[in-house]
């Protein structure tokens, strides 16, 4: 049963729309009235590095459903162009969680991409929707409920908000317990197109099957990923790779799904949904 809106007065309810399976299903369920109260807006944070099918699917959602729940796009710029992050100490590191070869020991680098290119832009857009000016205080003045499309098979990705005035809400866990496969079946029954996974085309969390698909069907994007993979080693200190096999991407044979579960490590639950 849905919450009583009188018990939880919010100034804004918004959907974090990644344009993947779960967030799409959640958005459409809300548009059809299966999830209530209906949010006022859905926000898509564009890294400017999504594969073409993500933008095509987002266009379809806007064309057919934005009259019910408007979709707002926001961006912090191009992650591909700004893949290197310069810290206060003037040292550089990749914003994506590349795999590191530390003397034969495999590790993963720091991850700034989710925060810088997904979370912060959505928070900024939310503040603008509330009419807040830069540096104007939101805590104690506004309450926002942010819907995130985490399904029951990925419950470990659900985390509380670290922003006092934003409350994260997981309808596919709390109101309509749903698995990713259930989301697909729900959309199939309504003849809705099934979206592919939403993530940047050079994401280290790609499974082998995703890398293979990119190589075979999107050769231009795959070559760009190959170039980024090479740049990670030429532009920064240390041996960094996009694939966990610790080999250059163009030399990697994608035989298994050794990276399949890595999206479960994505700390905020806003990528890949």
Secondary structure, 3 states (H helix, E strand, C coil): CCCCCCCCCCCEEEEECCCCHHHHHHHHHHHCCCCCCCCCEEEEEECCCECHHHHHHHHHHHHHHCCCCEEEEEECCCCCCCCEEECCCCCEEECCCCEEEECCEEEECCCCHHHHHHHHHHHHHHHHHCCCCCCCCCCCCCCEEEECCCCHHHHHHCCCCCCCCEEEECHHHHCCCCCHHHHHHHHHHCCCCCCCCCCECCCCCCCHHHHHHHHHHCHHHHHHHHHHHHHHHHCCCCEEECCCCCCCHHHCCCCCCCCHHHHHHCCCCCCCC
